[in-house]
């Protein structure tokens, strides 16, 4: 498309008549006259009033009459130059080249945009894909260079596409762009191994497959181990998601291996995270309580068999050994009991590979080990004077205990013998003088208790008690002023 023309010339006082010619023709357009005495570069001259002229080639015819015969300077043409835009040529039955529309794989084609000029006449064309005629279009009419949209209905699947005229007319085609979605290839090829978003072991219960076509398909897992076989059936013209179920199996990575060609899209594996089959220690747990615990048993969710040691408190304490035997195709829960022991944190250490799931430790709170227990001052919630008669001290100790009772500023000291590492409840009588006035009690208003030992010991609040009596009468009252929590659930359980 020629749009403008410029001349570089010296008219030498002559009148230069210029005419623009096209396509080897003697008929011209845009005749202009130039005159003057000096060299000039003319302003761009619009051809066809700016619309431009469609042609294969262009020429310029310059005419003038020599008026000066005295030998003056000659008319000189230094250069001339047209401006143009490249345009396609007129064609008849020529189709465009096969193309992939910007994507090398299979495409689900829903339409195309055709930029062409049929000069107002109707043409018939076909849409071809992969050496096959897909759809035919008649009355294709583009009056001038315009873009029109043509639907592909129903949509077609192809890799390479082109447009091919089928009548005797002519046109100019500028470009074709296709409207499509990428679609998986029709092939009997295994999919990549996928971990479903989690690299760990998983109990695979099903799969949601987006596909088009039918094929017997083997599930392979963990490098190629054979799993269930699925009969995939996905009818329609586009990818259809269908769920499939099977007997669950345990795997890390899975893939589909079809026996015949089928289009496979997105794949979502349905699974539950599962413990690894390994001789790996579990993490330490304090069961949500940082204090000491009286461990009575455990309900273990597991799969497999192994000898498992209970480790406690950073691994420094080795507890009972459990003979775990969880047979079956999935995790099962079994309770285990053993001789109770006291610990803060717990874990399991299997001797051989086993899958360990949820663990429910059975325990009661226990008093912490300490060398000194001191209470706040207390009136035992009794008004005025009272007297302290006797009491029981429940403890586990490995050395003698010293009980100090400070009453209104005066301290009374008593010795409680070691329990030898077992749980014991010792009776003690409080008196002003333990040698001569036993049984008379200690009178006062405020009492502070302190128990100490050379070795850490446990002091149990629910089984420790003292008996006090209001000075102005009434019966004895039992108070529990010292110790720590234990036996909160009532006793032995599993």
C-alpha positions as CSV (number, residue, x, y, z in Angstrom):
1,X,0.0,0.0,0.0
2,X,1.7,3.2,-1.3
3,X,0.8,6.2,0.8
4,X,3.1,9.2,0.0
5,X,5.9,10.3,-2.4
6,X,8.8,12.8,-1.9
7,X,11.1,14.4,-4.5
8,X,14.6,15.8,-4.2
9,X,15.1,18.0,-7.3
10,X,16.3,21.3,-8.8
11,X,13.7,22.7,-11.2
12,X,16.2,25.3,-12.7
13,X,13.3,27.8,-13.3
14,X,11.5,25.2,-15.2
15,X,8.0,23.8,-14.3
16,X,8.3,20.0,-13.5
17,X,5.1,18.0,-13.9
18,X,5.1,14.7,-11.9
19,X,2.7,11.8,-12.2
20,X,2.7,8.6,-10.1
21,X,2.2,5.4,-12.0
22,X,1.4,1.9,-10.7
23,X,1.6,-1.8,-11.8
24,X,3.5,-1.1,-15.1
25,X,0.6,1.1,-16.2
26,X,0.8,4.3,-18.2
27,X,-2.2,5.7,-16.3
28,X,-1.1,7.8,-13.4
29,X,-2.6,9.7,-10.4
30,X,-1.6,12.7,-8.3
31,X,-0.1,15.0,-11.0
32,X,1.8,17.8,-9.3
33,X,3.9,20.7,-10.6
34,X,7.2,22.0,-9.1
35,X,9.1,25.1,-10.1
36,X,11.9,27.3,-8.7
37,X,15.5,28.2,-9.1
38,X,17.1,26.2,-6.2
39,X,17.2,22.6,-5.1
40,X,14.3,21.5,-2.9
41,X,13.1,18.4,-1.0
42,X,9.3,18.5,-1.5
43,X,6.8,17.9,1.3
44,X,5.3,14.4,1.3
45,X,2.5,14.2,-1.2
46,X,-0.5,12.0,-0.1
47,X,-1.6,9.5,-2.7
48,X,-5.3,9.1,-3.3
49,X,-6.1,11.8,-0.8
50,X,-4.4,9.8,2.0
51,X,-6.2,6.6,1.4
52,X,-3.2,5.1,-0.4
53,X,-2.9,3.0,-3.4
54,X,-2.7,-0.8,-3.4
55,X,-0.2,-1.9,-6.1
56,X,2.7,-4.3,-6.8
57,X,5.1,-1.5,-8.0
58,X,5.3,2.2,-8.5
59,X,7.0,4.7,-10.9
60,X,7.2,8.4,-11.3
61,X,6.9,10.3,-14.6
62,X,8.5,13.8,-14.7
63,X,7.9,16.1,-17.7
64,X,9.1,19.7,-18.4
65,X,9.7,22.1,-21.3
66,X,13.1,23.6,-21.7
67,X,12.6,27.4,-21.9
68,X,16.1,28.6,-21.3
69,X,18.3,27.7,-24.3
70,X,21.2,29.9,-23.2
71,X,23.1,27.1,-21.5
72,X,21.9,27.7,-17.9
73,X,21.9,25.0,-15.1
74,X,20.0,21.8,-16.1
75,X,16.9,20.3,-14.4
76,X,18.3,17.8,-11.9
77,X,16.4,14.9,-10.1
78,X,18.5,13.8,-7.1
79,X,16.1,11.3,-5.7
80,X,12.5,10.3,-5.3
81,X,11.1,8.0,-2.6
82,X,7.6,6.5,-2.0
83,X,6.4,5.4,1.5
84,X,4.5,2.1,1.6
85,X,3.2,-0.6,3.9
86,X,3.7,-4.2,2.9
87,X,0.4,-5.9,2.1
88,X,-0.5,-9.5,1.0
89,X,-1.1,-10.0,-2.6
90,X,-4.3,-11.2,-4.2
91,X,-4.6,-14.9,-4.1
92,X,-7.2,-17.4,-5.4
93,X,-7.0,-21.0,-4.0
94,X,-3.8,-20.6,-2.0
95,X,-4.1,-21.7,1.6
96,X,-2.0,-20.4,4.4
97,X,0.8,-22.4,5.9
98,X,0.1,-25.0,8.6
99,X,0.7,-23.5,12.0
100,X,0.5,-24.3,15.7
101,X,-1.3,-21.0,16.7
102,X,1.5,-20.4,19.3
103,X,1.2,-23.8,21.1
104,X,2.9,-26.9,19.8
105,X,0.5,-29.4,21.4
106,X,-3.1,-30.3,20.9
107,X,-5.7,-27.6,21.0
108,X,-9.4,-27.5,21.7
109,X,-10.4,-24.9,19.0
110,X,-13.6,-22.9,19.6
111,X,-13.2,-20.3,16.9
112,X,-10.9,-18.1,14.8
113,X,-10.5,-14.4,13.9
114,X,-9.9,-13.8,10.2
115,X,-8.4,-10.5,8.9
116,X,-9.0,-10.4,5.2
117,X,-10.4,-8.4,2.3
118,X,-12.6,-10.1,-0.3
119,X,-13.5,-6.7,-1.8
120,X,-17.1,-7.2,-1.0
121,X,-17.6,-10.6,-2.7
122,X,-18.5,-13.9,-1.0
123,X,-15.9,-16.6,-0.6
124,X,-16.1,-20.2,0.6
125,X,-13.3,-21.6,2.9
126,X,-12.6,-24.6,5.0
127,X,-10.9,-24.9,8.4
128,X,-8.4,-27.7,8.2
129,X,-6.6,-29.5,11.1
130,X,-4.0,-32.1,10.9
131,X,-4.5,-32.8,7.2
132,X,-8.3,-33.1,7.7
133,X,-11.2,-30.8,6.9
134,X,-12.8,-29.8,10.1
135,X,-15.5,-27.3,9.2
136,X,-16.7,-25.4,6.0
137,X,-17.7,-21.7,5.9
138,X,-19.7,-20.0,3.0
139,X,-20.5,-16.4,2.4
140,X,-17.2,-15.2,3.9
141,X,-17.4,-11.5,2.9
142,X,-14.9,-8.8,4.0
143,X,-15.5,-5.5,2.3
144,X,-12.1,-4.0,2.9
145,X,-9.5,-5.0,5.4
146,X,-11.6,-6.1,8.4
147,X,-11.5,-8.7,11.1
148,X,-14.4,-11.1,11.6
149,X,-14.9,-13.8,14.1
150,X,-15.9,-17.3,13.0
151,X,-17.1,-19.9,15.5
152,X,-16.0,-23.5,15.4
153,X,-19.1,-25.3,16.6
154,X,-18.8,-28.0,17.7
155,X,-15.2,-27.3,18.9
156,X,-12.5,-29.4,17.2
157,X,-9.3,-30.8,18.5
158,X,-6.1,-30.4,16.3
159,X,-2.4,-29.7,16.5
160,X,-1.7,-27.9,13.2
161,X,-4.4,-25.8,11.5
162,X,-4.9,-23.6,8.4
163,X,-7.5,-21.9,6.3
164,X,-8.1,-23.1,2.7
165,X,-10.3,-21.3,0.0
166,X,-12.5,-23.6,-2.1
167,X,-14.0,-21.3,-4.7
168,X,-12.8,-19.4,-7.8
169,X,-12.7,-16.0,-6.2
170,X,-9.8,-13.9,-5.0
171,X,-8.9,-12.2,-1.7
172,X,-6.2,-10.8,0.4
173,X,-5.6,-12.5,3.8
174,X,-3.7,-10.6,6.4
175,X,-3.7,-12.9,9.4
176,X,-5.6,-15.6,11.3
177,X,-5.6,-16.1,15.1
178,X,-7.3,-19.0,16.8
179,X,-9.4,-19.2,20.0
180,X,-8.5,-22.4,21.8
181,X,-7.6,-24.1,25.1
182,X,-4.7,-26.4,25.5
183,X,-5.8,-30.0,25.8
184,X,-3.7,-33.1,26.8
185,X,-2.4,-35.3,24.0
186,X,-4.2,-38.4,22.9
187,X,-1.5,-40.9,23.9
188,X,-1.0,-44.2,25.8
189,X,1.8,-42.7,28.0
190,X,2.3,-42.9,31.8
191,X,1.7,-39.7,33.7
192,X,4.5,-38.2,35.9
193,X,4.7,-39.6,39.4
194,X,2.9,-37.2,41.8
195,X,3.0,-37.0,45.6
196,X,-0.4,-35.3,46.0
197,X,1.2,-32.3,47.6
198,X,2.8,-34.3,50.5
199,X,6.1,-36.2,50.2
200,X,5.3,-38.5,53.1
201,X,3.5,-41.9,53.2
202,X,-0.2,-41.8,52.5
203,X,-3.2,-44.2,52.5
204,X,-4.5,-43.7,49.0
205,X,-8.3,-44.3,48.9
206,X,-9.3,-42.9,45.5
207,X,-8.5,-40.5,42.7
208,X,-10.3,-37.8,40.7
209,X,-9.3,-37.9,37.1
210,X,-9.9,-35.3,34.4
211,X,-9.9,-37.1,31.1
212,X,-11.4,-37.6,27.6
213,X,-11.7,-41.1,26.1
214,X,-11.6,-44.6,27.5
215,X,-8.7,-46.9,28.6
216,X,-7.8,-49.6,31.0
217,X,-5.4,-47.9,33.3
218,X,-2.9,-49.3,35.9
219,X,-2.0,-47.3,39.0
220,X,1.7,-47.5,39.6
221,X,3.3,-46.2,42.8
222,X,6.7,-45.7,44.4
223,X,8.9,-46.1,41.3
224,X,6.6,-48.5,39.4
225,X,5.0,-51.0,41.8
226,X,1.7,-52.2,40.4
227,X,-1.5,-51.1,42.1
228,X,-5.2,-51.3,41.2
229,X,-6.4,-51.2,37.6
230,X,-9.1,-48.7,36.7
231,X,-11.5,-48.8,33.7
232,X,-11.5,-45.1,32.7
233,X,-14.6,-43.9,30.8
234,X,-14.8,-40.2,30.0
235,X,-17.2,-39.4,27.2
236,X,-17.9,-36.0,25.7
237,X,-16.0,-33.4,23.7
238,X,-14.0,-31.9,26.5
239,X,-12.2,-33.1,29.6
240,X,-14.6,-34.6,32.1
241,X,-13.6,-35.2,35.8
242,X,-14.7,-38.6,37.2
243,X,-13.9,-40.1,40.7
244,X,-12.6,-43.6,41.0
245,X,-12.3,-45.8,44.2
246,X,-10.4,-48.9,44.9
247,X,-9.0,-50.9,47.8
248,X,-6.8,-48.5,49.7
249,X,-3.0,-48.9,49.5
250,X,0.0,-47.1,51.1
251,X,2.3,-45.2,48.8
252,X,4.4,-42.0,48.5
253,X,4.1,-41.2,44.8
254,X,1.5,-42.4,42.3
255,X,0.9,-42.2,38.5
256,X,-1.5,-43.5,35.9
257,X,-0.3,-45.9,33.1
258,X,-3.0,-46.3,30.4
259,X,-3.0,-49.3,28.1
260,X,-4.5,-47.4,25.2
261,X,-4.5,-43.8,24.0
262,X,-6.5,-41.4,26.2
263,X,-6.3,-37.7,27.0
264,X,-5.5,-37.3,30.7
265,X,-5.7,-33.8,32.4
266,X,-5.6,-32.9,36.0
267,X,-5.3,-35.7,38.6
268,X,-6.2,-35.3,42.3
269,X,-5.3,-38.2,44.6
270,X,-7.6,-38.8,47.5
271,X,-5.6,-39.9,50.6
272,X,-5.0,-39.7,54.3
273,X,-1.5,-38.8,55.6
274,X,0.1,-42.0,57.0
275,X,3.0,-42.7,59.3
276,X,6.2,-43.8,57.7
277,X,7.3,-47.5,58.0
278,X,10.5,-46.8,59.9
279,X,12.3,-47.4,63.2
280,X,12.1,-43.7,64.0
281,X,11.6,-42.5,67.6
282,X,8.5,-40.4,68.1
283,X,8.8,-36.9,69.3
284,X,8.8,-36.3,73.1
285,X,5.4,-35.2,74.4
286,X,4.4,-33.8,77.8
287,X,0.7,-34.4,77.0
288,X,-0.1,-30.7,77.5
289,X,1.1,-30.7,81.1
290,X,4.6,-29.7,82.1
291,X,4.4,-31.3,85.5
292,X,5.3,-34.8,86.6
293,X,2.9,-37.7,85.6
294,X,2.1,-41.1,87.0
295,X,2.2,-43.1,83.7
296,X,-0.2,-46.1,83.7
297,X,-0.4,-47.1,80.1
298,X,-0.8,-46.1,76.5
299,X,-3.3,-46.6,73.6
300,X,-1.2,-46.8,70.5
301,X,-2.3,-46.5,66.9
302,X,0.1,-48.5,64.8
303,X,0.5,-50.9,61.8
304,X,3.1,-53.7,62.0
305,X,5.1,-55.4,64.7
306,X,8.0,-54.3,66.7
307,X,9.6,-54.3,70.1
308,X,9.2,-50.7,71.4
309,X,10.9,-49.1,74.3
310,X,9.3,-46.2,76.3
311,X,11.9,-43.5,76.8
312,X,11.3,-40.6,79.2
313,X,12.7,-37.2,80.2
314,X,15.1,-36.6,77.3
315,X,16.0,-40.2,76.9
316,X,17.8,-40.4,80.3
317,X,15.0,-42.6,81.7
318,X,14.3,-46.0,80.0
319,X,10.8,-47.3,80.8
320,X,9.0,-50.5,79.9
321,X,9.4,-52.4,76.6
322,X,6.2,-53.0,74.7
323,X,5.7,-55.9,72.2
324,X,3.6,-54.2,69.6
325,X,1.6,-56.4,67.2
326,X,-0.8,-54.5,65.0
327,X,-1.7,-56.7,62.1
328,X,-4.0,-55.8,59.2
329,X,-4.0,-53.5,56.2
330,X,-4.4,-50.3,58.1
331,X,-3.7,-48.6,61.4
332,X,-5.3,-50.1,64.4
333,X,-5.5,-49.1,68.1
334,X,-4.4,-51.3,70.9
335,X,-4.0,-50.5,74.6
336,X,-0.8,-51.4,76.5
337,X,-0.3,-51.6,80.3
338,X,2.8,-51.8,82.3
339,X,4.2,-51.2,85.8
340,X,3.4,-47.5,86.4
341,X,6.3,-45.0,86.7
342,X,6.6,-41.2,87.0
343,X,8.0,-39.0,84.2
344,X,7.6,-35.6,82.6
345,X,8.0,-36.3,78.9
346,X,7.6,-39.5,76.9
347,X,8.3,-41.0,73.6
348,X,8.5,-44.4,71.9
349,X,11.7,-45.9,70.4
350,X,10.9,-48.9,68.1
351,X,13.6,-51.5,67.5
352,X,12.4,-52.3,64.0
353,X,10.3,-50.5,61.3
354,X,6.7,-50.0,62.3
355,X,4.1,-47.3,61.4
356,X,3.2,-45.3,64.5
357,X,0.2,-43.1,64.4
358,X,-1.7,-41.3,67.2
359,X,-0.6,-42.1,70.8
360,X,-2.8,-41.6,73.9
361,X,-0.8,-41.8,77.1
362,X,-2.8,-42.8,80.2
363,X,-1.6,-40.9,83.2
364,X,-2.4,-39.1,86.4
365,X,-0.7,-36.0,87.7
366,X,2.0,-36.6,90.3
367,X,3.9,-34.2,92.6
368,X,7.2,-32.9,91.4
369,X,10.4,-33.8,93.1
370,X,11.7,-31.1,95.4
371,X,14.0,-30.8,98.4
372,X,11.9,-28.0,100.0
373,X,8.2,-27.5,100.3
374,X,7.0,-24.3,102.1
375,X,3.4,-23.1,102.5
376,X,2.0,-19.6,102.9
377,X,0.9,-18.7,106.3
378,X,-2.6,-20.1,106.9
379,X,-5.4,-19.8,109.6
380,X,-6.9,-23.0,108.2
381,X,-9.9,-20.8,107.5
382,X,-10.7,-20.8,111.2
383,X,-11.4,-17.6,113.1
384,X,-9.4,-16.7,116.1
385,X,-7.3,-19.2,118.1
386,X,-7.1,-22.9,117.3
387,X,-4.9,-25.8,118.1
388,X,-3.2,-28.3,115.9
389,X,-3.7,-31.9,117.0
390,X,-2.0,-34.4,114.6
391,X,-1.8,-35.3,110.9
392,X,-0.6,-37.6,108.1
393,X,2.3,-36.9,105.7
394,X,2.0,-38.8,102.3
395,X,5.3,-38.9,100.5
396,X,7.9,-40.7,98.4
397,X,11.4,-40.1,99.8
398,X,14.8,-41.5,99.9
399,X,16.0,-39.6,102.9
400,X,14.5,-38.4,106.2
401,X,12.1,-35.4,106.1
402,X,12.2,-32.4,108.4
403,X,8.8,-30.9,109.2
404,X,8.9,-27.4,110.6
405,X,5.7,-25.7,111.8
406,X,6.0,-21.9,112.6
407,X,3.1,-20.8,114.8
408,X,2.7,-17.1,115.5
409,X,6.5,-16.7,115.3
410,X,7.5,-19.9,117.2
411,X,8.9,-22.9,115.2
412,X,8.3,-26.6,116.1
413,X,10.5,-29.2,114.4
414,X,9.6,-32.9,113.7
415,X,11.4,-35.7,111.8
416,X,9.7,-38.1,109.4
417,X,11.6,-41.2,108.4
418,X,12.4,-41.9,104.8
419,X,9.9,-44.0,102.8
420,X,12.7,-45.8,101.1
421,X,11.5,-44.7,97.6
422,X,8.0,-46.1,98.0
423,X,4.7,-44.3,98.6
424,X,3.9,-44.1,102.3
425,X,1.6,-42.2,104.6
426,X,3.1,-41.4,108.1
427,X,1.1,-40.4,111.2
428,X,2.5,-37.6,113.4
429,X,1.3,-36.0,116.6
430,X,1.9,-32.3,117.1
431,X,2.7,-31.1,120.7
432,X,4.4,-28.2,122.5
433,X,7.0,-30.6,123.7
434,X,7.2,-33.9,121.9
435,X,8.8,-35.6,124.9
436,X,6.5,-34.6,127.8
437,X,3.3,-33.1,126.5
438,X,2.3,-35.4,123.7
439,X,-1.3,-35.0,122.6
440,X,-1.9,-31.5,123.9
441,X,-1.5,-29.8,120.5
442,X,-0.1,-26.5,119.4
443,X,-2.2,-23.4,120.0
444,X,-2.0,-20.4,117.7
445,X,-3.7,-18.3,115.0
446,X,-1.3,-18.5,112.0
447,X,0.6,-21.6,110.9
448,X,3.4,-22.0,108.3
449,X,4.5,-25.5,107.2
450,X,7.9,-26.4,105.8
451,X,9.1,-29.9,104.7
452,X,12.7,-30.4,103.6
453,X,15.1,-33.2,103.0
454,X,18.7,-33.8,101.8
455,X,17.2,-35.6,98.7
456,X,14.3,-34.6,96.5
457,X,11.0,-36.1,97.5
458,X,7.3,-36.0,96.4
459,X,4.6,-34.7,98.6
460,X,1.0,-35.7,97.9
461,X,-1.7,-33.1,98.8
462,X,-4.8,-35.3,98.6
463,X,-3.4,-37.9,101.0
464,X,-1.6,-35.4,103.4
465,X,-3.7,-33.8,106.1
466,X,-3.7,-32.2,109.6
467,X,-6.4,-32.0,112.2
468,X,-7.2,-28.7,113.8
469,X,-9.8,-27.5,116.4
470,X,-11.3,-24.1,116.9
471,X,-10.4,-22.9,120.4
472,X,-13.9,-21.9,121.2
473,X,-15.3,-25.4,120.6
474,X,-16.6,-27.6,117.8
475,X,-15.2,-30.7,116.3
476,X,-11.9,-31.4,114.6
477,X,-11.5,-30.2,111.0
478,X,-9.3,-31.9,108.4
479,X,-7.2,-29.5,106.4
480,X,-4.7,-30.2,103.5
481,X,-2.3,-27.3,103.5
482,X,0.7,-28.8,101.6
483,X,1.7,-31.0,98.7
484,X,1.0,-31.2,94.9
485,X,-1.8,-32.6,92.7
486,X,-2.2,-36.3,92.1
487,X,-4.9,-38.9,91.4
488,X,-7.2,-36.4,89.6
489,X,-9.2,-39.0,87.8
490,X,-9.8,-41.3,90.8
491,X,-7.2,-44.0,90.4
492,X,-6.1,-46.8,88.1
493,X,-7.4,-46.7,84.5
494,X,-6.5,-47.7,80.9
